[in-house]
Amino acid sequence: MKLIAIELVGFGKWQQHKIEFLPKNQLLFGANEAGKSTIYQFIQAMLFGFPAKGKRKKDYQPKNGAAYGGRLWFAHPVYGEVQVERFKGQNKGRAKVYFNDQIGDEALLEKMIHPLTKELFQSVFTFQQEQLSQLEKLNEEELQTSLLSLGLSGSQQLLLSREDYFKSAQTIYKGKGSQPPLNQKLNAYQSLQQRINEKEQQERPFQQLVVELADTESLIAEKRQTAQEIKNQLALVEKQVMNLPLYEELQSIEQSKTTAVIQPEEQETLLSIYQQHRFLSEELTRLNQSIAAQSETEDQTDDYQFYLKEEEHIQQLLNQRYDIDKLLSEISWMTQSLEQNQQEMFPLEKKWGWNSETPPQLSFEEQAVNEMRDEIVSRTVKLQTTQTDLQLLEEEIATREENLSTFETINKEMFRKNHRQTKKTVNLVFCGFAGIILLLSFFLPVPIRYGTFVLSAGFLVAALLPLFYQPKDTYENEKRQWQEKLSQLDYLNDQLLKIKAEIKKIHEEENEMARFIAQKVKENHLGRMDQVEFWLTHRSDITRYLILLNTNQELEHQLKEDQKRVTKLAEQTERYTARLPIAGTTLAQRIRVISSFADKMEKVRFAQEYQADAYSRQTIREVKEKQQQVIDQARPLLQRFQMNSINEIPDKVQSYQEGKAKHKRKQELQTMLVGLYPESSDPKQLPSKQKELSQALNEIEESIQQLQEKEQKILYQRQQMLSDGTLDELYQEQAELKTEIEELALEWSAHQLAGQLLMDLLTELSEKQLPNLLKKATDYFKLLTQNTYRGIQLHEDQLIVIREDQQRFMLHELSTGTRDQVIMAVRFAFLYLQEQRSLCPIIIDDGWLHYDSQRKEQLAQLFAVFSEHQQVICFSSDQEMVSYYKELKQPIIELEGA
């Protein structure tokens, strides 16, 4: 963002005044009280709002009552040229933004200049004398930290915030402090804990009683919860038992065969067709009987009258002859297949001990069985190898023990000598001589006395020599061999124990595998197929047996259904047993007899119709045609509702009505029993389950009664032992103190964590940005000092300045002006690193009070160089600074009163 112009309509001393800015460097020159600071405050107010009124704050509102505010124009990389208009008396002092023929508000302005804030504008992009004054008050360590913060974040805000957090944390707690509140609370808690420990020692029996009481109360609560759960289960089971007849009724309805849905109009149509057909059949029978009465074949009148009466049923039965033959053939085939399958299953059942009630299952995949077999084989091989090693090791141990026994027999003398301990004593005779000579030496002259001293020492050494003399062991080599043999034998015995342990472990694994296999054989009903090898080699036997078993089950089910159909058809022929010789015969024989009887009666009919008059024959023909029309009309409905003849209509309608009533009853039962019987429940087990739950409830209630009696006894004992409430009061005080400590600790940790996070942020910034920052700061510092200094470096977390002659200076060793130049170089270096963002122009107020003429000239050069990348606006009342700007051909804007 770059400032284009400002229009001060009314702000401080300025009224109706417009200033246009250049995109690079410029100097706004004016004498003291010319309004330079007012322009700065105006720019800030246009961007961030009017300053709040205060007793110690300057009020920029015009004294003459003119409009308070103005306009500001700036160039934005995205929005182009933007005009900001803000007046105190309009729109509650909020800004209006004009750009590209559009109008925005305060929120849009914040979005345009984001992330620039008022604090960032004041601390980073503004250079004021107050900032230098603050830095001058710092000691060396604080100045070093401040400069690093300025270089890494552009301001001291991170540093100040970090210090504030750490100071706030220390007001709550110090590591070695005693005054902060958390320190006091911790000390008080420690003293209180000590008092509690002493009191608990005095009241240990009471504490044991309290613990027992708590355990009892907990156990009672658990028992009550368990009892409540059992009561709920028992109530559910009792309700299930009470409604069991309804549930069985619902099950029977659900299992009954569902009939087709017949609409009321279709029901009326079917019944109408049935009535018409019945009337025509009766009329046809009447006509035939009339002809038969006139016929000469009187001997066949009874049979023919029976046939005419049952003709419709007989023809209906004969029309099903093809289906009946197919059904009987299917029954014959299924019976043969069932017998063949049973003959194939019998050898498998005999071989493996299987039965159809609990058929074998093999839940393992073939890969898992292969892995089990490989594991068994590898374990068997390992066992054989280990047993072979054990046998060889036992033979080796026996051989070595025999060799050791032989060695000990040969060297018996060594062991006898070895067990005798030689007593080492002092030679008392020599000690006596040494003492006597030593005493005599004190009475002899000096030359002889020394000789006697030497002689006395010799006797003393001879007397003490047995204590230090070690006679040579003649069996030293044999002992070493014996010890080696013992060590080897011990090693072999250790290996023997390890091998035996390994064999034991293998046997345990085998037993575990055998138990696992036996369990799986029992679970899967494998019978005599109790080896993993069988599971692989004879897996096909299980598959074949299950296929045959499933096939037989399907055949038996279908055979049962077909037998029901045969029985039903046979029942339909029972009505003819009084007239035809079919009693005790099969369905096929009955169909043949009935078919023969029908053919015979049709011949009689033909003969009678032939002898009848033309009118009777015509009437019979018309009745048959009408009857056929009715049948044709009814055929779609008969096929739709799966009826073979019109005579089945009454039964079908009655079945539908019964089904409809059952459906209604089913809905009523489902509403009554909703959620009462889960799918996994077995109604047959409900009575026994009810009995078990009642028994369990009685037992647990008795247990609760006993525990309550125990609780009452403990409560009475506690009441007797409770002499005073001191310990309870201490516990209460401890709980309150602990709550206060937790609150203070939480507050302390929040401040400490925030400070540490800011410190970590500064550290991360220093690692990423510090090398480039120091490099650019060095360039600017060399420019400001005319190469008198050659660099700014960081050494052991300290900023140092290197002069041209390689001499190094700490910051506190520099003059005030040079230190200001270091600060200026570091701040401009940070701004250079942020040039890609270009959030705001650099605004500089009189900040070179410690600069001489040469330093001011170099500062002006720095502004000229830096403005190539970013807009620079400098406010000054220094005439000398104006001359340097003129020498550098930099623009100067003179303010009124200059």
Order of alpha helices (4+ residues) and beta strands (2+ residues): beta-beta-beta-alpha-beta-beta-beta-beta-alpha-alpha-beta-alpha-alpha-alpha-alpha-alpha-alpha-alpha-alpha-alpha-alpha-alpha-alpha-alpha-alpha-alpha-alpha-alpha-alpha-alpha-alpha-alpha-beta-beta-beta-alpha-beta-alpha-beta-alpha-beta
